[in-house]
Amino acid sequence: MTQTHDRPGQASPATPRDERLGLPQSTALVMGSIIGVGIFSLPYAIASYGPISLGAMGIATVGAVALAMMFAVMSRRLPADGGPYAYARAAFGNGWGFSNAWSYWITAWAGNAAIAVGWVYYVETFVNTGSVVGWSILIALVGLWVPAGVNLLGVKTMGVFQVWTTVLKFIPLALMSTIGLFFISTANFTPWNTSGDTNVAAIGGAMAICLFSYLGVETASVAAAKVRDPARNVGRSTIYGTLASGVVYLLSLVAVFGILPASALALDGNKASYSVAADAVAGGSWAGTVVALAVIVSGIGALNGWTMIVAEMPLAAAKDGLFPQRFGRLSARGVPAFGIVVSTALASVAVVLSYLGTSGATVFTTLVLMTGITSAVPYAFSALAQLSWRRADHRLGHTPRLALDLGVAVVSLLVSIAFIYYSRNTGSSWYVVWGPFLMAGSASVLGVPVYLRMRRTMTEPEPVPAYR
């Protein structure tokens, strides 16, 4: 298994205990990674399905909570840095461990590119209002490299920054989840399904979009090496962060759909859905401006958390000899500086590609959908690992909470499969529709020579500890 301290021969020191994330900071990491820019424009993205999307969000929330519960249990048993990577490696060996680490690393830096571009939309409420491409690229790059700079300063600085940005981003969602409920008009919930498809098809399509809003439930387990008392705090922060995010997601979406009809939310001019709803409640434009500022904070906070995560997975893999050694070296401030810089550079390239006209936009949309596939793979393998371990426990007679753990793992596996199934693009050409799968496959193939090169340095996984 992947240990949360450096192995003999590892040149870099482990993160000092007083520099590690406590429960509030690790909970903020989970919430900050889940709540990014996407939720604030989610009503626009699912408005074409109508208020039935609220049911889809409910199902997606159940799936996210199941994943959180699964990771909480697994982190108690195996409080190892790398999270899903460590679970896959311990259960299925180095080959599958490398595959999961590589897949998740792609998710993290490609996801950062997606957050940065979505973040630019709200920043341009105040600057570059004409959306000049060159300036848009520069703003996006600032959004990527400022969090990288914060992370390079050390875990403690990153943790403080994460807590404050999480608090600030949570305020508008909390207000919409409470005050906004008093401005609901029940007439806006009809017609319930505006998609023209069956209810099942509408819920499936909307759920595919909603699932992307919950990426990040696993971040505390990935960063277990940076969490104080990981066997206790990783699971708690995963559950607390996911539940808090789920509550504000559901209540605030009910408020937004109740304040504005789906036909209004679907308008191109209302992409900043929460800002539009806030203006409708306040009767002016100042509330929407405040929400836009909150989204800017939310985006930079999400990028701060994901910048940490994007380097933690290769760090864990490098300690086990699966990734190049440079990813496993810590700076004088106790952070994997090489991984942070390289991953941010890759995200920067993806951002530039996203602004290269129509074809660039198509590539970027495909890149975003690809992250659904590359994240669902480690989710699915974690669920399979849990099913395998708990069956082994049952044979040995260790069966406390067996039915609950197996049920949660099955739901998590189904959610992961749905994640992959619905990560298809829209378009008339097969290569556009299946582009996310082609890109995910191509990115996976690029990892093959790395795996072959690192095979000689891989250490064998240690036995899985007893159930806790």
C-alpha positions as CSV (number, residue, x, y, z in Angstrom):
1,M,0.0,0.0,0.0
2,T,1.0,3.6,-0.4
3,Q,2.3,5.0,2.8
4,T,1.7,8.5,4.1
5,H,5.4,9.0,4.8
6,D,8.5,8.8,2.6
7,R,10.2,5.5,2.1
8,P,13.9,4.8,2.8
9,G,15.9,6.3,0.1
10,Q,13.3,9.0,-0.7
11,A,15.3,12.2,-0.6
12,S,12.4,14.5,0.1
13,P,11.2,15.1,3.7
14,A,7.6,14.3,4.6
15,T,5.2,17.2,5.2
16,P,5.7,18.4,8.8
17,R,2.7,17.5,11.0
18,D,2.0,21.1,11.9
19,E,1.9,22.0,8.2
20,R,-0.7,19.4,7.4
21,L,-4.4,20.0,6.9
22,G,-6.7,19.7,9.9
23,L,-10.4,18.7,9.7
24,P,-11.6,22.2,8.7
25,Q,-9.0,22.6,6.0
26,S,-9.5,19.1,4.6
27,T,-13.3,19.7,4.6
28,A,-12.7,23.0,2.8
29,L,-10.5,21.1,0.3
30,V,-13.4,18.7,-0.5
31,M,-16.0,21.5,-0.7
32,G,-13.8,23.8,-2.6
33,S,-13.0,21.2,-5.2
34,I,-16.6,20.2,-5.6
35,I,-18.0,23.7,-5.7
36,G,-16.2,25.5,-8.6
37,V,-17.6,27.5,-11.4
38,G,-19.9,24.9,-12.9
39,I,-22.7,25.0,-10.3
40,F,-23.3,28.7,-10.9
41,S,-24.2,28.1,-14.6
42,L,-25.7,24.6,-14.1
43,P,-29.3,25.8,-14.4
44,Y,-28.6,27.2,-17.9
45,A,-27.0,23.9,-18.9
46,I,-30.0,21.8,-17.7
47,A,-32.8,24.2,-18.4
48,S,-33.7,22.6,-21.7
49,Y,-34.9,19.5,-19.7
50,G,-37.1,21.6,-17.5
51,P,-37.7,21.4,-13.7
52,I,-37.4,17.6,-14.0
53,S,-33.7,18.3,-13.8
54,L,-34.2,18.7,-10.1
55,G,-35.0,15.0,-9.9
56,A,-31.8,14.3,-11.9
57,M,-29.8,16.4,-9.5
58,G,-31.3,14.4,-6.6
59,I,-30.2,11.1,-8.1
60,A,-26.7,12.6,-8.8
61,T,-26.5,13.7,-5.2
62,V,-27.3,10.2,-4.0
63,G,-24.5,8.9,-6.2
64,A,-22.1,11.5,-4.9
65,V,-22.9,10.7,-1.3
66,A,-22.4,7.0,-2.0
67,L,-19.0,7.7,-3.4
68,A,-18.2,9.8,-0.4
69,M,-19.3,7.1,2.0
70,M,-17.2,4.6,0.1
71,F,-14.1,6.7,0.2
72,A,-14.6,7.4,3.9
73,V,-14.7,3.7,4.7
74,M,-11.7,2.9,2.4
75,S,-9.6,5.7,3.8
76,R,-10.0,4.4,7.3
77,R,-8.7,1.0,6.2
78,L,-6.0,2.4,3.9
79,P,-5.2,6.0,4.9
80,A,-2.8,6.3,2.0
81,D,-1.9,9.3,-0.2
82,G,-3.2,8.8,-3.7
83,G,-6.7,7.7,-2.6
84,P,-8.3,5.9,-5.6
85,Y,-4.8,5.1,-7.0
86,A,-3.7,3.5,-3.8
87,Y,-6.9,1.4,-3.6
88,A,-6.6,0.1,-7.2
89,R,-2.9,-0.7,-6.7
90,A,-3.4,-2.5,-3.4
91,A,-6.3,-4.5,-4.8
92,F,-5.2,-5.3,-8.4
93,G,-1.4,-4.6,-8.6
94,N,0.9,-2.1,-10.1
95,G,-0.4,-2.3,-13.6
96,W,-3.9,-1.2,-12.7
97,G,-2.5,1.1,-10.1
98,F,-0.5,3.0,-12.8
99,S,-3.5,3.1,-15.1
100,N,-5.6,4.7,-12.4
101,A,-3.0,7.2,-11.4
102,W,-2.4,8.2,-15.0
103,S,-6.1,8.5,-15.7
104,Y,-6.8,10.6,-12.6
105,W,-3.8,12.9,-13.3
106,I,-5.3,13.7,-16.7
107,T,-8.6,14.4,-15.0
108,A,-7.0,16.9,-12.7
109,W,-5.0,19.1,-15.1
110,A,-7.7,18.9,-17.9
111,G,-10.3,19.8,-15.3
112,N,-8.3,22.8,-14.2
113,A,-8.3,24.0,-17.8
114,A,-12.1,23.7,-17.8
115,I,-12.5,25.6,-14.5
116,A,-10.2,28.4,-15.8
117,V,-12.1,29.0,-19.0
118,G,-15.4,29.0,-17.1
119,W,-13.9,31.4,-14.6
120,V,-12.9,33.8,-17.3
121,Y,-16.6,34.3,-18.3
122,Y,-17.4,35.8,-14.9
123,V,-14.1,37.8,-14.7
124,E,-15.1,39.4,-18.0
125,T,-18.2,40.9,-16.3
126,F,-15.7,43.5,-15.0
127,V,-12.7,43.5,-17.4
128,N,-12.3,42.7,-21.1
129,T,-16.0,43.0,-21.5
130,G,-15.5,42.7,-25.3
131,S,-14.0,39.2,-24.8
132,V,-10.9,39.9,-26.8
133,V,-9.3,36.5,-27.2
134,G,-5.7,37.5,-26.3
135,W,-6.9,39.1,-23.0
136,S,-9.2,36.1,-22.3
137,I,-6.2,33.8,-22.6
138,L,-4.1,36.0,-20.3
139,I,-6.9,36.1,-17.7
140,A,-7.3,32.3,-17.8
141,L,-3.5,31.8,-17.4
142,V,-3.6,34.1,-14.4
143,G,-6.3,32.0,-12.9
144,L,-4.1,28.9,-13.3
145,W,-0.8,30.3,-12.2
146,V,-1.9,32.3,-9.1
147,P,-3.2,29.1,-7.4
148,A,0.0,27.3,-8.5
149,G,2.0,30.1,-6.7
150,V,-0.1,29.7,-3.6
151,N,0.5,25.9,-3.6
152,L,4.2,26.4,-4.1
153,L,4.3,28.5,-0.9
154,G,3.4,25.4,1.2
155,V,0.5,23.3,2.5
156,K,-0.3,25.7,5.3
157,T,-0.7,28.7,3.0
158,M,-2.7,26.6,0.6
159,G,-5.0,25.4,3.5
160,V,-5.7,29.0,4.8
161,F,-6.4,30.2,1.2
162,Q,-8.8,27.2,0.7
163,V,-10.7,27.9,3.9
164,W,-11.4,31.5,3.1
165,T,-12.3,31.0,-0.5
166,T,-14.7,28.2,0.5
167,V,-16.4,30.4,3.1
168,L,-16.8,33.2,0.6
169,K,-18.1,31.0,-2.2
170,F,-20.5,29.3,0.2
171,I,-22.3,32.5,1.2
172,P,-24.2,33.2,-2.0
173,L,-25.2,29.5,-2.3
174,A,-26.4,29.5,1.3
175,L,-28.4,32.7,0.8
176,M,-30.0,31.3,-2.4
177,S,-30.7,28.1,-0.5
178,T,-32.6,30.0,2.3
179,I,-33.8,33.5,1.3
180,G,-34.3,32.4,-2.3
181,L,-36.8,29.8,-1.3
182,F,-39.2,32.5,-0.2
183,F,-39.3,33.9,-3.8
184,I,-40.4,30.7,-5.5
185,S,-43.4,30.7,-7.7
186,T,-44.8,27.2,-8.1
187,A,-46.1,28.1,-11.6
188,N,-42.4,28.0,-12.7
189,F,-42.3,24.2,-12.1
190,T,-44.7,23.5,-14.9
191,P,-44.4,22.1,-17.4
192,W,-42.2,19.6,-15.5
193,N,-40.5,18.1,-18.6
194,T,-39.7,20.5,-21.5
195,S,-37.2,18.3,-23.3
196,G,-39.7,16.5,-25.6
197,D,-38.3,13.2,-24.5
198,T,-39.7,10.7,-22.0
199,N,-39.2,11.4,-18.3
200,V,-36.6,8.6,-18.0
201,A,-34.6,10.0,-21.0
202,A,-34.8,13.6,-19.7
203,I,-33.6,12.6,-16.2
204,G,-30.7,10.6,-17.7
205,G,-29.6,13.4,-19.9
206,A,-29.7,16.0,-17.1
207,M,-28.1,13.6,-14.7
208,A,-25.1,13.3,-17.0
209,I,-24.5,17.0,-16.6
210,C,-25.2,17.1,-12.9
211,L,-22.7,14.3,-12.2
212,F,-19.9,16.6,-13.4
213,S,-20.8,19.0,-10.6
214,Y,-19.7,16.5,-8.0
215,L,-16.1,15.8,-9.2
216,G,-13.9,16.2,-6.2
217,V,-15.6,14.0,-3.5
218,E,-12.4,12.0,-3.4
219,T,-9.9,14.9,-3.0
220,A,-9.2,14.4,0.7
221,S,-8.3,10.7,0.2
222,V,-6.0,11.7,-2.7
223,A,-4.2,14.2,-0.4
224,A,-4.1,11.9,2.6
225,A,-0.4,12.5,3.1
226,K,-1.2,16.2,3.6
227,V,-4.0,15.5,6.1
228,R,-3.4,15.4,9.9
229,D,-4.5,12.0,11.4
230,P,-5.8,10.7,7.9
231,A,-7.4,7.6,9.3
232,R,-9.8,9.8,11.2
233,N,-10.0,13.1,9.3
234,V,-10.1,12.0,5.6
235,G,-13.3,10.1,6.0
236,R,-15.0,12.8,8.1
237,S,-14.0,15.6,5.8
238,T,-15.1,13.6,2.7
239,I,-18.6,13.0,4.2
240,Y,-19.0,16.5,5.7
241,G,-17.8,18.3,2.5
242,T,-20.0,16.2,0.2
243,L,-23.1,16.5,2.3
244,A,-22.7,20.3,2.7
245,S,-22.2,20.7,-1.0
246,G,-25.2,18.5,-1.8
247,V,-27.5,20.4,0.5
248,V,-26.7,23.8,-1.0
249,Y,-26.7,22.3,-4.5
250,L,-30.2,20.9,-4.2
251,L,-31.8,23.8,-2.3
252,S,-30.3,26.5,-4.4
253,L,-31.3,24.8,-7.6
254,V,-34.9,24.5,-6.4
255,A,-34.8,28.2,-5.6
256,V,-33.4,29.2,-9.0
257,F,-35.9,27.1,-11.0
258,G,-38.7,28.4,-8.8
259,I,-37.6,32.1,-9.2
260,L,-37.2,31.9,-13.0
261,P,-39.1,29.7,-15.5
262,A,-37.0,27.1,-17.4
263,S,-37.6,29.1,-20.7
264,A,-35.8,32.1,-19.2
265,L,-33.0,30.1,-17.7
266,A,-32.3,28.5,-21.2
267,L,-31.6,31.9,-22.8
268,D,-28.0,32.5,-23.9
269,G,-28.0,35.8,-22.1
270,N,-28.7,34.0,-18.8
271,K,-25.7,31.7,-18.6
272,A,-24.8,33.3,-15.3
273,S,-28.0,31.7,-13.9
274,Y,-27.4,32.5,-10.2
275,S,-26.6,36.2,-11.0
276,V,-29.9,36.5,-13.0
277,A,-31.9,34.8,-10.1
278,A,-30.2,37.1,-7.5
279,D,-31.2,40.2,-9.6
280,A,-34.8,39.0,-9.9
281,V,-34.9,38.6,-6.1
282,A,-33.3,42.0,-5.3
283,G,-35.0,43.9,-8.1
284,G,-31.8,45.4,-9.4
285,S,-28.3,44.5,-10.8
286,W,-26.2,44.9,-7.7
287,A,-27.1,41.4,-6.4
288,G,-26.0,39.7,-9.6
289,T,-22.7,41.6,-9.5
290,V,-22.1,40.3,-6.0
291,V,-22.8,36.8,-7.1
292,A,-20.4,37.3,-10.0
293,L,-17.7,38.3,-7.6
294,A,-18.5,35.2,-5.5
295,V,-18.1,33.0,-8.6
296,I,-14.7,34.5,-9.3
297,V,-13.7,33.6,-5.7
298,S,-15.2,30.2,-6.1
299,G,-13.3,29.5,-9.3
300,I,-10.0,30.6,-7.9
301,G,-10.6,28.5,-4.7
302,A,-11.5,25.4,-6.8
303,L,-8.3,25.9,-8.8
304,N,-6.3,26.2,-5.6
305,G,-7.6,22.9,-4.4
306,W,-7.3,21.1,-7.7
307,T,-3.7,22.4,-8.1
308,M,-2.8,20.6,-4.9
309,I,-4.6,17.4,-6.1
310,V,-3.1,17.5,-9.5
311,A,0.4,17.0,-8.0
312,E,-0.6,14.6,-5.2
313,M,-1.5,11.7,-7.4
314,P,1.8,11.5,-9.3
315,L,3.6,12.2,-6.0
316,A,2.0,9.1,-4.5
317,A,2.8,7.1,-7.6
318,A,6.4,8.3,-7.7
319,K,6.9,7.2,-4.1
320,D,5.9,3.6,-5.2
321,G,8.2,3.8,-8.2
322,L,5.3,4.0,-10.7
323,F,5.9,7.6,-11.9
324,P,9.2,9.3,-12.6
325,Q,11.2,10.2,-9.5
326,R,11.0,13.9,-10.1
327,F,7.3,13.9,-9.3
328,G,8.1,12.5,-5.9
329,R,10.6,15.1,-4.8
330,L,9.4,17.7,-2.3
331,S,10.6,21.3,-2.2
332,A,12.0,23.0,0.8
333,R,8.4,24.0,1.6
334,G,7.3,20.4,1.5
335,V,5.3,20.5,-1.7
336,P,5.8,18.5,-5.0
337,A,6.9,21.6,-7.0
338,F,7.7,19.7,-10.2
339,G,4.3,18.1,-10.3
340,I,2.6,21.5,-9.7
341,V,4.5,23.3,-12.4
342,V,4.3,20.6,-15.1
343,S,0.6,20.0,-14.5
344,T,-0.2,23.7,-14.6
345,A,1.7,24.0,-17.8
346,L,-0.3,21.2,-19.4
347,A,-3.5,22.9,-18.2
348,S,-2.2,26.1,-19.8
349,V,-1.8,24.4,-23.1
350,A,-5.3,23.1,-22.9
351,V,-6.6,26.6,-22.2
352,V,-4.9,28.1,-25.2
353,L,-6.3,25.3,-27.4
354,S,-9.8,26.1,-26.1
355,Y,-9.6,29.7,-27.6
356,L,-8.5,28.7,-31.1
357,G,-11.8,29.4,-32.7
358,T,-14.7,27.0,-33.3
359,S,-12.5,24.0,-33.7
360,G,-10.7,24.9,-30.5
361,A,-14.0,25.2,-28.7
362,T,-15.0,21.8,-29.9
363,V,-11.7,20.3,-28.7
364,F,-12.2,22.0,-25.3
365,T,-15.8,20.7,-24.9
366,T,-14.5,17.2,-25.8
367,L,-11.7,17.7,-23.2
368,V,-14.2,18.6,-20.5
369,L,-16.3,15.5,-21.3
370,M,-13.1,13.4,-21.3
371,T,-12.5,14.3,-17.7
372,G,-15.8,12.5,-16.9
373,I,-14.3,9.3,-18.3
374,T,-10.9,9.7,-16.8
375,S,-12.3,10.4,-13.3
376,A,-14.9,7.6,-13.5
377,V,-12.2,5.0,-14.2
378,P,-10.6,5.4,-10.7
379,Y,-14.1,5.7,-9.1
380,A,-15.1,2.4,-10.7
381,F,-11.8,0.6,-9.6
382,S,-12.2,1.9,-6.1
383,A,-15.7,0.4,-6.0
384,L,-14.4,-2.9,-7.4
385,A,-11.6,-2.9,-4.8
386,Q,-14.1,-2.3,-2.0
387,L,-16.3,-5.2,-3.3
388,S,-13.3,-7.5,-3.5
389,W,-12.0,-6.6,0.0
390,R,-15.4,-6.9,1.7
391,R,-16.1,-10.3,0.1
392,A,-12.7,-11.4,1.5
393,D,-13.6,-10.0,4.9
394,H,-16.9,-12.0,4.8
395,R,-15.0,-15.2,4.0
396,L,-12.8,-14.5,7.1
397,G,-15.8,-13.8,9.2
398,H,-15.2,-10.0,9.5
399,T,-18.7,-8.8,8.5
400,P,-19.7,-5.6,10.4
401,R,-21.6,-3.3,8.2
402,L,-21.2,-5.7,5.3
403,A,-24.5,-5.1,3.6
404,L,-24.1,-1.3,3.9
405,D,-20.6,-1.3,2.5
406,L,-21.5,-3.6,-0.4
407,G,-24.6,-1.6,-1.2
408,V,-22.7,1.7,-1.2
409,A,-19.9,0.1,-3.4
410,V,-22.5,-1.2,-5.9
411,V,-24.2,2.2,-6.2
412,S,-20.8,3.9,-6.6
413,L,-19.9,1.4,-9.4
414,L,-23.2,2.1,-11.2
415,V,-22.6,5.9,-10.9
416,S,-19.2,5.4,-12.4
417,I,-20.5,3.5,-15.3
418,A,-23.2,6.2,-15.9
419,F,-20.5,8.8,-15.7
420,I,-18.7,7.0,-18.6
421,Y,-21.8,6.2,-20.6
422,Y,-23.1,9.8,-20.6
423,S,-19.7,11.4,-21.4
424,R,-20.6,11.7,-25.1
425,N,-20.5,14.8,-27.2
426,T,-23.3,16.2,-29.3
427,G,-22.9,16.4,-33.1
428,S,-23.6,14.8,-36.4
429,S,-20.1,13.3,-36.9
430,W,-19.1,10.1,-35.1
431,Y,-15.7,11.4,-34.3
432,V,-17.3,14.4,-32.5
433,V,-19.8,12.3,-30.6
434,W,-17.1,9.8,-29.5
435,G,-14.3,12.4,-29.3
436,P,-14.2,12.2,-25.5
437,F,-13.6,8.5,-25.6
438,L,-11.0,8.8,-28.4
439,M,-9.1,11.5,-26.4
440,A,-9.3,9.5,-23.2
441,G,-8.0,6.5,-25.1
442,S,-5.2,8.5,-26.7
443,A,-4.2,10.0,-23.4
444,S,-4.1,6.5,-21.9
445,V,-1.9,5.2,-24.7
446,L,0.6,8.0,-24.0
447,G,1.1,6.5,-20.5
448,V,2.2,3.1,-22.0
449,P,5.8,4.0,-22.6
450,V,6.0,5.7,-19.1
451,Y,4.7,2.5,-17.6
452,L,7.2,0.3,-19.5
453,R,10.0,2.6,-18.5
454,M,9.0,2.5,-14.8
455,R,8.4,-1.2,-14.4
456,R,11.8,-1.9,-13.1
457,T,11.5,0.6,-10.2
458,M,8.0,-0.4,-9.0
459,T,7.7,-1.7,-5.5
460,E,5.3,-4.4,-4.6
461,P,2.0,-3.4,-2.9
462,E,1.9,-4.3,0.7
463,P,-1.0,-6.4,2.1
464,V,-4.3,-4.7,2.6
465,P,-4.9,-3.9,6.3
466,A,-7.8,-5.4,8.2
467,Y,-11.2,-3.8,8.1
468,R,-11.6,-0.8,10.4
